[in-house]
Amino acid sequence: MKTRLLLALAAAASAAAASACTAPPDTKVEPIQWVPVSAQLAAFDTCDDALEGIQDAAIAAFENYEFDQVLPADGAEEFAVEDEAGAAPTDASPKSGGGDAFSGTNNAVAGVDEPDIVKTDGTFIYSVVDYDAVRVVDTRSGEVVAERALEDEAWNHQLFLGDDELLLMYASDIEEGDEWVSEFRLERLDPASLDVLDTFTMEGSMVDARLVGGEVRLAIGTEPQIQPVWETLWSGDASDEDIAEAVRDTELEDWIPSFAVNGEAHQVGCGSIAHPERFTGSSVSVLALPADGDWTEAAPQTVMVDGETVHGTAESLYLAHYDYAWDEEEAKTESEVYRFVFEDGEARLAGEAAVPGSLLNQYSLSEFDGHLRVATTEEAAGGNCGPWNDCAWESAPDEENEPSKSTVTVFAVGGDSLDETGSVTDLGVDERIYAVRFIGDTGYVVTFRQTDPLYTIDLSDPANPVVTGELKITGYSGYLHPVGPDRLLGVGQEANEEGQTMGMQASLFDTSADEAVVLDQYYREGAESTVEWDPHAFLYWEDASIAVLPAANWGSYDGEFGAVVLSVGDTELTEAAWIEHSETDVDPYSTQILRTIVIGSQLWTLSNAGLQSNQLGGTYEPTAWVAW
């Protein structure tokens, strides 16, 4: 888990780590081949220089920050998940392996699979929920045919399904001496038996991953392991000299990630690490592995930056991180974006860019027709208004501070560069972005504080993006999804005129004109849907013209948990069914619907209690229940 501590220490210290390796300290480092000459990245001449640079930067960081600003904070920030070829369907669209059609993960980009807690091949459903087990369910018999327990200290379990393999990814808390460290683990499993066939491990935890054409593309974040330095700080009476001595006692391996393939250990080498001029945290390693195994040639490339948001296309993997700093007592915020491409299984940096403010999630990024579009919000100083904080109860920004605003910036994607071509700004002044969707050469941006402006942006001229429409309604949409030609579905919350949220709302928009128009809305009082912050929970099944939204109402004594099936017409939304996991006596909170899948004529819903199928259409009668 990432600690706030690194935003002070590693902002400077990690910078120097750009050439750490296991070679002799004075070994000359070869020029970095995977970074273009034009990039704003640097390396050190020797590994000895790297270690000294790390230590110098760390000591300077502790001298320049107050003690309470460099103590680690509990918790971690997690960031979420575009239909880039126009209104093309995502991977939730029908697939068929020769049998019944079935849905897949609701991916941002068609053909670019994202890790999730459930996968299917149309016959078997593979799931990993509630931190307890990986399970394989045969949908023909409704039985669990394989099961494997998970480690107690493991978290963030995710799955990929290849042609003949199931890939399990997770992080584990590993005890090393007197300290606990995080380790990312990728396991290639036999999908029938769940036996482990190959393993890849690396210090840190997964930022995100994509599966493209049989290649697993990974971004793994790692923090320096310098527990003695923290203990010196936490003693409460350490002098600058004491801290400097503790830092000087660190070794090169304390600052750079190591990894292992099937238990054989390796260290990221000097030539595989680069750093920009300014740093904001720990390192991120990018690499590609063949889904079908043979990982002995694993070659991580490491950039000494923090990383929160990943967006993938068929050719590119974008890594973005938010940088908050002070410049002459004035807060400066921007996000840096790095583009990686993959050649013969190796990652290569192919462009860098900086944009004002922060990204909401990966839908804030879109690559289309040779251009990258990025939507960001510059917050008012001290502001933290967003989908998980009720803006209605926040005070307005101080008049002396700049109000928050949002911007869409466009870059030309070159062979080794990202060059800005144009931008449009001042979207949602005093508000922040709640949802973004780019569809072809049009962008849709939702901002919110008390009302929900849905901005329509014409991006057909990359040098001159233009706002063509601003629809204001109460409430907001936290997720946007195309549901046919000139139709957009928004999922979020209704709100009163003061901006206080009231319940789950789905809105159907007509986007055929320059400004969107509301055609119909569905409202469920007191409820909320995880779709707002987890698009993988959303299902749109075009064959039946339905959208399925998990919903929870925490207002009643036991809560109300289920999924609403919405019939999506050309001009209206109608509730077709309400589905609950009622065939169980476990606590009701375990019956919250996490995911929904269509296989043939059945609608399957997944919760921590089990897996249920309902007839697709009609009265949606239950047809099977598989308890965990």
N, C-alpha and C positions, 0 to 999 in steps of 0.2 A: 504494500500500500504506500502511496506517495505521501510524504510529510511536508508540511509547510516549511519546515526547517530548511529544506533544500532550496527554497526560493531565496534564502539569504546566503547560505554557505556555498552550495554548489553553483549558484549563479556565477560566482567567480571561480570556484575551485574546479568545477567540471571543465571549465574552459581549457585548462592546461592539460587535461587528460587526453587530448587529441592524439597522442602518439604512444600511449602506454602499450607495453608488450612484454613478452617473456624473454626476448632476446637480451644479450648482455647490455648493461646500461648505456654503454657508449656506442652501441651499434648504430650505424648510419641508417636512417629511414629512407626507403625509396620513395619517389614521388607517388602521391595517391592517384591511382589509375582510374578509380571509379568516380572521381569528382572532376568535372570540367574545369579548365584553366580559368574560365570566366567567373566561377563560383566565388562567393564571399566566404570561403572556408580556408582554414590554415592547418598546418601540421608542424610538429617539432622535428628538429634535426636528428635527435637521438632519444632513446627511451629514458636515458638519464636526465636529459633536459625536460622531458615530460613530467617525471616524478617531481623534480625540483619546481617546475612551474605550477603543478598541482598544489604543492605545499605552500608556495609563496601566495598563490591566489586564495587558498583557504585561510591562511593567517590574516591576510588583508581583509577578508570578508568578516571575520570575527572582530577585528578591530574597528570596522566601520559600522557595525550594527549594535543596537542595544541588546542586552542579554535576553530580555523577554521576547525579542523579535526573532530569535533564532532557535527557540525551543520548539520541538516538534508538536504539532497539533494532532488530535485524534481525528480519525476518519480520512476519507479520500474523496476527491471529486471525480465523479464518473460522468462521462458524456456519451451521449448517444450517437442515431442513424440518419433517387431522382431518376427520374425517368429521363434519360439524357438523349434518347433518340426520338424526341417528340413524345407522342402519347403511346409509345410502344408499351406492351405489358411487362410487368416485372415477373420475377420467377415464381410468384404465387399463381401465375397463369397455368392453364391446363398442361399437364405432361402425360405421356403414356409410354410405358415400356412394352407395349404390345397388348396390354390388358386395359383395365379401366383407367380413365383419365384421373389425375390426382394433382393436388396443389403442392407448391413448395414454399420455402421461406419467402416472406415479403421483403425481397431485396430492393435496394435503391436503384441498382442498374441491372438490367436484364443480362443474363449470362455470367454475372459476377456473384457467386454465392457468398453469403455471409454466415458466420458461425451462429448457431442457435441451440436451444435446449431440446429441440425435436427435429427429426428428419424422417423422410419416408421415401421408399422406392415404389410405392403403390401397392405393395403386398405386406411389407413389414413396417412398423413404426418403431423408431429408435428414439429413446428419450432419456434425459438426465435431469431429474427434478429433486428438490428438497434436500440436496446434498447427501442423499443416502445411497443411490444406486443408478447404474446404467441398465436399462431394460430394453428388450426386444419383444414386441407384441406381434403375433401373426394375426392380421386382421381377418383372415378367413375363418379361424377358429375362435378368435377372441381370447387367446391364451398367451401368457408370458412364456416364451420359449428359450430365453436366455436372460441371465441377470448377473450383475457383478457389483458387489458392494464398493463404496467409495471410501477413501481415507478420511479420517476424522478431521484432520487439519487442512483439508483441501477446500477450495472455493472457486467461484467463477467458472463452473463447468460449461463447456460449449462443445458442439459436435459439427463435423463435416461428414458428408457421405460421398465417397468416391465410387468408382465403377465396381470395385471388388474389395473395398476396405471402408471401415468406419474409423474416423479420426476423432479422438477425445483430447480436448485441451483444458487445462486447469492450472491453478496456482496452488502451491502448498507452502505452509509455514514450516520451515525446517529449523531445527535447533542445532546450532553450531557453537559448542562451548557454552558460554554464558549468554548468548544472544540468539534471537530468532531472525531468520532471513526468509525472504520470499523466493520461491523457485518456480519458474514456468515449466510445464511439462506437456509435451505432445506425445501421444501414444497412437500407433497404428494398430487397430484391432481387427481380428477376424470377425466380420459382422454376424456370423452364425454362432460362434462360441464365445465371443468377446475376449478371446485369448490375446495377449499382447505380442505383437510381431516385431515392432521397432519402437524405440524411444528416443526423443530429443529433449534435453533439458537445458535451461539457461537461467542464470541468476536474474531475478526480477519477476515481472508479471506481464501478461499480454495486454497491450494497448488495444489491438484489434487484428483481424486477419481476413483474408479473402481466398477463395478457391476459384481459379480460372484455368480452364483447359488442362486439368489434371495437375496443376501447380499450386501449392499452398504458399501464399505470400503472408509473411508474419511481420508484425511490428511489436517488439518486446522492450518494455521500459525497465531500466536497472538503476539502482541507487548505490552510491559508494557504501561499503561496509566499514565504518569507522567508529565502532562502539566505544573504544577507549577515549576517543575525542569527546563523544557525548557525555561519557561518565565524568570526564574532567570538567565539562561545562556544568553538569548537574550537581557537582559538589557544592556549588554556591559561593565558594570563596576562591575560585581560580583566578590567578592573575593572567595578564596577557602573555607573560613568559611561560606560565604553566601550559596554557593552551597551545602556544607555539611549539613547545617541546612535544606535546602529545601529537600534534600534526606531523612533526618531523619524524616521529616514530612509525608513521604509516608506510606501508609498502605499495608498490605499483599495483599488485593484485587487489588491494583494498578499494581501488578506484575504477577498475575496468571489469567488464563482465567476463565470466568464463562460461563454457557450455560443454555438453557431453552428448555423444551419439552412442547409444547402446552401452552406456557406462564408460566409454573411453573419453577422458577429459581433454579439453582444449581451452586455450586462452585466445581472446580476440587480439590480433596482432597490431603492431604499430601502424602498418600500412592500411589497416581497415578502419581507422578511426579518424574523424575530422571534426572540426569545430568552427562555428561562426564567430564573428567578432564579439558578440554579446551573448551571454548564456542565461538561461532562466531555470535550470534544474538538472535533473539526471539525464543519463544517456538513453537513446532509443536505438536499438539494433534492428535493421531490416534485412530479411533474407527470404529465399525461396527454397522449398523442398518439394520433390516429386511426391504426389499423394500415394503412389504405389510403392514407396520405400526407397532403399538405396540412398541413405542420408549421409554417407561417409564423406561426401564432398561439400557438406554444409559450410557456407562462407558468409557469416554475418558481416554487414557493413554498419558501422556505428557512428552516429552523429551525436555530439554532446549537447543535446537540447532536451527539454521536457517535451512530452507529446501526449495530447489528449484525444485528438480527433483524427480518424483515418477514413479516407474515401477512396474507393477503388473503381477502376474501369478495366476494360480488357487489356489496355496497354500500360496504364499508370497506377501507381499507388501514391496518394497524397497524404502527407503527414502534417498536421497543423498543431501549433502550440501557442498559448496565450502568454504574453509577456507583460507584467505589471512592474513598473519601476518609477523612480522619482528622478526628475531632472531639474535641478535648481529649485527644489521644494515644490515642484509641480508634478502631479501624477501624469505619467505617460503610459498609454495602453496601446498595444498592437498585437496582432497575431502574425506569426511567421509560418509560411507554407512551403513545404519541400515536396518536389515531385520526384518520384523514383520510377525508373523503367527497369525491365528485366531482360537480360540477354544471356542465353545459354544457362539459365538458372541462377545468375548472379545479378544482384541489385546494382544499379548505377544512378547516381544523382543526375537529374536532367532538368533542373530549374529550381529557382527560389523566388519567393515574393513576400512582401510585407503588406498587411492591410490594417486599417485602423480598427481598434476595438476587438471584440471576441466573437467567435462563432457559436451558434446554438448547438449544432450537431453536424453530422456528415451531410445532411441535406442542405446545409449552407454552402456546399461546394458542388459544382457541376461543370463537367467538361463536355463541350458540344461544338462540333464544326470547327475544330482547331482553336477553341478558346476556353479558358477557365473563367467561371463566374463565381464570385465569393460574396456572401451576404454576412455582414457583421453589425454589431451594436457597440457604440461607444457609450459607456455608462456615465451618468452624472457622478461626480465625486462622492464616494460613500454609498452609492446606490447599489441595490442588489435585487432589482425588480425582475422577476422572471416567472416561468411557468410553475415553479415550485414555491414561490413566495407571492402572497396575495398583494398585488400592487395597490389595492384600494386602501390598505391600512398603512402605507408608507407616506411619510411627509414629502412634500414637493422639494426638489433640489434647491439648495441655497441660491439666492439670486446672484451671488458672486461667482457661482460655479456654472460652467457650461452645462446645459441640459443634455440628457441622453438623446442620441439620434442613431439612425441606422443607415447603412451604405451598401450598395452593390457595386463591386469593382470587377472589371473585365480585364483579362490578360490574354495575350496571344501566346499559344503554346508552341515554342520552338524546339529544335532538337536538344538544346542544352539550356534553355532559358524560358522564363515567364516574364513577358514584357507588357506593362500596363498599357491598355489602349483607351480606356475611358471609365467613367463611373457616374453614378447618380446617388445623391446623398440627401440628408434631411428627411428621411422617411421616419414617421412616427416620432416626432420631437416630443421629449418627456416620456417616451415609451420605450419598449424593447421588443426585439423579435421573439415571437412565440412559435412561428412555423414558417418554413420556406419550401417551395417546390419550383424547380425549373423544368419546363416541358418545352422541348425544342428551343425556339428563339424567344420564348416568353417566360418571365419569372413572376411568381406569386409570393408575396411577403406579407405575413400577418404580424402586426404589432399590437400592443395592448397596454393600457393602464386602467381606463374606465370603459372605453368602447373599443371595438375591434375594427381598425381599418384593414381591409384586404387590398393591398396595392397590386396593380397589374403593371408590369414593366416590359416594354418592348426592347428586346436585346438584339434585334435583327441587324443593327449597325453597331458593331463592337466599340466603335469610337464615340458613339453618342447614345448610350442607353437612356430611355425616356419613360417616365411614369405616365401611363395613359389613363389610369383609372384609380379611384380611391373610394371603396365601398365601406361605409361606416355602419356597423350594427352593434348591438349589445353582445357581451360575451366575447369569446375568442375561439379560434381553432388552434389546436396544438399539433395537429398532423393533417396534411393535405394529400389527397390521392386522386389521380385521374380515374374516372369511371365511365369513360366513353368519349366520343368526339364532343368537344366544347362543354364537357361536364367535369366538375371538380367536387369531391366530397371532403368536407372539413369535419374533424372530430375534436371536440374540446369541451368548453363549459359555457352555459348561459350565465349572464350576470345582470344585476340591476343597473340603474343609471349611475350609481356610485361606484360600480366596478366590483361589488361583492358577488362572488360566484354562488350559483344556486343549484346546479346539477348538470349532468352530462347532456351535451347537445351535439347533434350531427346536422350539418348544413349542406344542402345541395346547391351548387352554384352553376349558373350559365356563364361560360367564359367566351362566348362567340363574339361579343363586342369588346370595345376597348376597355370598358369597365365591367367587372363581374356583377351579376344580378343574383339575388337569392331566390331560388325557386320553391324550396320547401325546407322545413326543419323538423327534426325529431328531438324531443326533450324527455329526460328521465330525472325527475326531481330527486335531489340529494345524492345522486350517483356520480361516479367518475369512472373513466376508462383508462387502463394502462396504455392504451394506444397513444395517448398524449405524449408520453415520454419513451415508449418502447414500440416502435412501428412493427416489430416482428409479431406483436400480438394482433395485428390487423390482418383480416382476410377479405379479399374481394374476389368472388367467383363469378366471372363474366358469363359462363354458360347458364347460370341460374339467375343472373342479375341480382346477386345478394352481397351484402357486406356484413361481416360478423364482428361484433365489438364486445370483448369482455367488459363487464360492468360490475361495480361494487358499490353498495350503499352501506356506509358505516353508521348511519343514524339510528337504526333499530337496535334492539337488545342483542340479537345474535348476528346482526348484519344480513344483508341480502347479496348473494354472490351468484353470478351466472354470466350468460352471454346473450346479447340481443341480436337476432337475425333481422336485418333490415332489407326489405325489398326495394331495390333502387330502380325507380322508373325514370322516364325521360324528364318528368316535371315534378315527381313526388317521391317521398320516403314513407314507407309503411312498415310497421312492425309485423314480421311474419311469424316470429316465434321468440319465446324466452326459454332458454335452456339452462337447467341446473343439474349439479351432481348431487342428487338426493338419495341415491341408493347406497348410502354409507352412513355409519354412526360416528364417524370421526368428528372432531371439532369443525364447526362451519367455516372457519378461516382457511382450513386446508382445501376447501372446495372451490376456492377462487379459480376461475378459468384463466389459464395462462396462455394457451395456444389453441388454434382451431385448424383442422385439416379436412379437405374433401378428398375422398377416395371413391370413385364410382358414384353410387347412389347413396353413400353414407357421409354424414358430417360428424367427424371425430373431434372431441374436445378433451383437452389435457389439463389436469390439476395436480396438486400435490397429493391428492387422495387416490387418483386413478385416471383411467381413460374410458370415455363413454362414446358410443356411437348413437346417432339419431338418424332417422330416415330423412334424406334430403328432399324437402318439399312437403306439401300437404300440411299435416299437423305436426310434423317433425317428431314423431313418436320415438322414444328410446328403443334401441334394438340390441344393445350389448353394454355390459359394464365390466371393466377389468380393474379390480382393486389392487392397490400396492400392498 
